[in-house]
Amino acid sequence: MIRHFISGLYTSRPSTLACDDASSASICSCGGMHGLSLSRRGLLGTSLAAALTGAVGPAFAATPSATPEKTTLKIGFVPISCAAPLIMAHAKGFFHDEGLTVELQKTAGWALIRDNLLNGNFDASHLLSPMPLALSLGAGHAPTPVRAVTMQNTNGQAITLALKHQNRRDPRSWKGMTFAIPFEFSMHNFLLRAYLAHYGLNPDQDVTLRVTAPPEMVANLKAGNIDGFLGPDPFNQRAVTEQAGFLQILTSQIWDGHPCCALGMTETFIRAHPNTYGAVQRAMIRAAAYMQQTKNRQEAAAILARAEYLNQPEIVIRQGLTGHYADGLGTVRNEPSRSAFSPFPYYSPAIWMIEQMKRWGYLETPVDERRVSEEVFMLGDVRKQAAALALPDLTPPYASDYPPIQVLGTPFDPAATFAENGKR
């Protein structure tokens, strides 16, 4: 099911995040009531061959003064907190400032998002960050060149377990359990697999992984259909507020700074509309700068809570965005890095994603990971746009296009992957 709308600009209001402490089931100075149960409201280049041979395509960034070729756009999104930059670009008028009229279309799940982007119903779309790579490489679908125009968020996910498992915190005891993930080509799937494997479990033999739309995860947890999920906010926190689950671990504690969601376009659309592509990219960079500022998180939660966006309780969304939250086991925690936002689609995470696709059998044909990553993730254009915008609130990017990665305490070195490719 797809829900669509066009809304006007959102009027900003002062927001504060002062919150020194809180106790379970009490009103906190952040405005939340922790522990309270809430009821539910209301391919690369032009072909797969290009990807495999490593032909790197041109950058597409337009100049800021160029007029967009197409000014009325349909952009799909799944209603999760990861879409905050896209939603802020819409609600706060960043698209409008670029001369764009954007119709956001709320979409139930990732298969529908993919299909509507590829068939042209959407001009651009919220995507899980591995999706542009998978689609371009023909993993799980006919190969179609899709670009990660910007990244949207980092961190912001968690492993949530049913309350009945509060005495089974050791993952080595999870054999036979069933876990929900939002999509096969997701950081959720890859991080959960990495976490299980780290503790000696085979994700394909020792547990069951079930693709489930994020809005359906809490209901399935309460019904006993799943034992847990690695999913996006606000549904981890929703499980806590509905007294259905607890937070086992934040994904920021598995890999701090991991990307989660991106904004994507097909290469066909970008080539036909390079100025529109540039305008969308600039709006998304502005939105990322807005979301990076913790002083804006409370206002962002109020916007996201609106019916046309996430349609979830504001205090549930706020806990995920601010990192001041109840964990479902009687403790109120402060983890400022729980959710973060960045527009820069770095190449080293892309290399890691491709390696996971190979590790778990999604890719069987040898791929030049470096060439593919640099073709699909539009980092060069984002860097140029961000430099031209010179936004004071935007956190400066890493100097390296391949920043360091550490997953579960183990460094991941893209150079080792490049060396392995050279032996083939």
N, C-alpha and C positions, 0 to 999 in steps of 0.2 A: 504494500500500500504506500502511496506517495501523497503527502500533504504539501500544498504549496501556498505561498502568500507573498505579498509585497508589503513591507511596513515602512513607516516614516522614520525620521531620525529620533533617536532616544535622547532626551534631555538629561545631561549629567547632573549629579547631585553630590554633595560632599560625602566622603566615605572615610571611616576610621577603622583601624584594625587593632587598637590597643586591647590587649587581652593577656593579663599576667597569669591568671590561673583559673581553674574551674573544677568543680567536682561533679561526679557522675550524677545524672538525673537532677541537675540544678541549672538555673539560668546563669549563663556565663556573660561576662562583659562583652564578649564578641557578638552577643545577640542570639546565640544558640542555646538550646536546652539539651545537653548531652545525655545520652542514655534514654531519652524519651521515645516511646514507640509512636510512629506516625502512620496514618492510614494513607492509601494511594490517592493522589489527586487526579478530581475530574478525570615498437621494439626499437626499437632503437633504429636511428637513421631511418631507413625506409624498409628494412627487412630483418628477419631473424639472422640471415647470413651476415648482415652488417654487425649484429651483436656478437656473433661468434668469431668474426675476423677482427673485431676491435676497431671498426671505422668510427671515429669520433666526429659528431656532427657540429655545426656552427652554433654559436650563441645567438639568441633571438632578442635580447633586451632592446626595447625601443627607447628613444630619447623621451624625457619627461614631457616635452612640449608637443609631442606628436599626438594627433587626434586619433582616438580609438576607431578602428574600422567598424566594429560592432559595439554598440553602446548599451543594448538591452540584453542581459544575460540570464540564463537559468543555471543555477549552481546547486548541486545536491549535497545533502549532509545527513549523517546519522546523528540522532539526538543524544550526544554524550559530551562531557566536559572538554574532551580533546578538540572539539570544534569551536572552542571559545574564540580564537583569532578570527575565524571566518564569520562567526556570528557578530563579533564586535565590529568587524569591517562593515557589516551590514547595518547594525543598530546604531553605531556611533558616527556613521556618515563618511567613512573612509573611501568606500566605493564611490559614493556621490561626489566626493571631492576630486575624484579622478575622471569624472564625466560619465560614470556608469550607473545604469539602473539595474539592480540585481534582484532577481526573484529567487529566494532560497526555497528549495523543495525538500521538505523533511521526508526521509526515506527509511524504511523499516530495517534494512540490512545491507550487508556488503555485496552480495550477489546482485541485488537490484541496483545498487550504486554503480557497480562495474558495468552492467548491461546498459544502463541509461547513459553512461558516459560514452561507451563504445558505439552505441547506435545513434548518437547525436542528440538525444533528448536533453542532455545536459551539456552545456558549453564547458563546464569545469566541474570538479567535484572534490569534496572531502574524501580522502583515500587513506587507508592504512599504509604506512610508509613502505612496506615490502611490495605493495600491489603494483606500482609502476614498473618495478624490476621484474616481477613475475609475469605481468601482462606483456612486457616487451620481449621477454625471453620465451614466451609460449608455455609457461608453467601453469597448468590447470586450465588453460584457455588458448584458443588460437592466437599466435603472436600478433600483437598490435603495439606499435610504438606509442608509449605513454610517458609523459614527463612529470617529475616532481617539481612543480613550479616554485613552491616554497615548502619548507617544513612548517608544521604548526606548533606542536608541543613536544616536550620531553618529560619523561617520568609520568606520573599521574595515573598509574595502574596499581593493582594489588592482587595478591592471592587471597581470596576469601573462602573460608571453610564454614560448613554448617556448625551450629553451636554444639551439636552432639559429638563433634570431634575435638572439643577443646582439650581433651587429654591425649590427643594423637598429634601433637605438634611436630614430632620427628617424621620427616618425609619418608624415611626408610620403612615406616609402618603403613604406608599408603597403598600397598598392593591391593588391587581389586577395586579401588575407588574410581568414580566417574567424575570427570572435570569438564566444565563448559569453557569453550573459547569462542570468540566472535567470528573467526574466519581462519582458514588454513594459512593464508598468506598474511599473517599478522605478527607483530612483535609479541603479542600475547601467546600465540602458539609456540614461537621460537624461544621465548624466555621461560615458559613453563617447561618445555622439553629440556632446556639447559639446566633448569633447577632440579628437575626429577633425575636427570642423568648424573648430575653432581652428587646426588645421594644414592647412586647405584641402581636406580630404577630404569627400565626400558620403557619409554613412553608409548611404544607401539605394542607392547606385550603385557606389561605389569599394571597398566591403568587403561581406562577408556577415555578418549578425548572426543567431546561432542560439540559440533558447531551449533551455537545458539545465539540468537540476536541479543544484544546487550539488554534491551528493556525486558527480556523474558528470563533473565538469569536469576533474579531474586525469587520470582514465582516458582521456578523450577527447584531452587534451593529449599524453599519452604515446603514444597510438595514431596521432597525426598527423591526427586528424579536425578539429582546430581549431589555429589558430596562437597563440591566446591567449584570455584571458577577463578580463572585469571582474566579479569575484565577491566573495563574502564570505569572511572567515576562518571556520574555520581552513584553508580549501582553498588560499588563496594560499601560506601557509607549508607546507602539505602538498606542494605542487608543488616547493618548494625542497628539502624533506627527502627527497623521492623522486628528486631530481636530474632532474626533468622540466622545470623552468622557473625563471625569475627574476622578481623584482619590478621592473617598469618604473617604476611610480610609485604611491604611495599616494593614495587619494582625498582624504585630508586635505591633500595638496599641490595638489589641484585646487580644492577648496572646503573650507577648514578649518571644521569645525562643521556640515557638512551632515547632515541627518537621514537615517537609513536605514530602520529598521524601527519599527513601531508595534504597539500592542495594539488590536484592533478589536472592536466589537460592532455588531450591527444596531440601528437606531433602534427597531425593534419590541421587541427584547429590553430595551433600556434603559427604554422607557416602561412596560413591564410589570413591571420589576424595578429601580426606581431606587435602592433601598438596596443591592442586590447590586452594581449598577454602581459605587456609591460605595465599597463595600468592596474591590472589585477594584482600583479606582483608587488607593486608599490603600496597598494592598499593593504595587502596582507602584511607587509613589513611594518607599516604604521600600526596595524592591529597587534602585531607581536610586541612592539615597543610598549604599547598600552598595557598588554597583559603581563609584561615583565615587571611592571611596577606593582609592588605588593599593596601600595595604597589604593590601587584600583580594583583589587580582588573582590571587595565587598560589593561595590557597584556592579562588577561583572557578574557576580552571583545573582543579583537581583534581575539583571537583564536575561541571563540564561534561564532563570526560573519561569519566564513568561511562557504562556501556552503555545505560542508559535515557535518557540525554540525547544528547550528540553522538557518543559511542563513537569518539573519536579520541585519539591519543596526547597525554598531558598536556603534554609539552614543546612540542608543536606549537601547542596552544591558548595556552599561556603566552606564547610569543613574540609572538603577535598581540595579546594583552591588555596586556602590559607595554610593548610597543614596543621591546624589546631582542631583535633578531632577525638572522638571516643572510639576506642579500638574494639569494642564489643566484649571485652573481658574485664571491664570495670576500671580501666585506666584512660585518662584523658592525656593525649600525647601532643607534643609540639614538634613537628617535622617540616620546617619551612621548605625543604626540597621535595616534598611530596609531589607537587605539581610545578612545572616550569614551562617556559615558552621560548622558542627561538625559530626564526625563519630560515636559518642556514642549513641546507641539506648536505652535510659533510659526506665525504666519500668513504671514510673508514667504516662508519656504520653500514653503508651499502654493501661493502665487501663482506662484512660479518653476516648480513642477511643472506647474501648469495651463498656463502659457505654453509649456512644452516639449511638452505634449500637442497644443497648437495648432500649434506650429512644425513638428512632424513628422507632422501629419496624423491624429492620433488623435481630435481634436475638430474638428468643422466648424461647429457651431452656436455663435453668440456666447454667452459666459458672463460673468456678473458675477463676476470672480475674487474680489473682496473678500468679497462676500456668501457665496459658496460656501465659501471658506476658513474664515470665521468660523462657518459652520454645521457643517462637518464636523470640524474640529480643535477638540477640547474644551478649549481653553486656559484659558478662564475657570474651569471647574470644577477643573482641575488646580492653578491658582493658589490657589483657595480651599482646596482640600484640603491643599496643601503648607503654606500659612500656618497652618492649624489644627494640623497635625502638628508644625510648628516643629522639624524634625529638625536637629540641629547639624551633621550630616555632609552635608546636602544643599546643593549649591552654589546660592546665590540666583539666581533667574531674572533675565533682562533686564527692565529697567523697561518697555521698549517691547514691545508685542505684535508689532511689525514690526521686529525687529532687523536691522542691516545685513547684506548678503550680498555676497560677492565671489567670483566664479567665474573661475578662470584669470586673475586680476589685474584683472578688469573688474567694477566695482560693478553690482549689480542693484537698481534702484529701483522698488519696488512703486507709488510715486506716479505714475510714468510710465504704468504699466498702467491705473491708475484714471483718469488723464486721457484715455487712449485710449478707455476704455469710455464716458466722458462725451461723446465725439464721435459715438458711434453712435446 
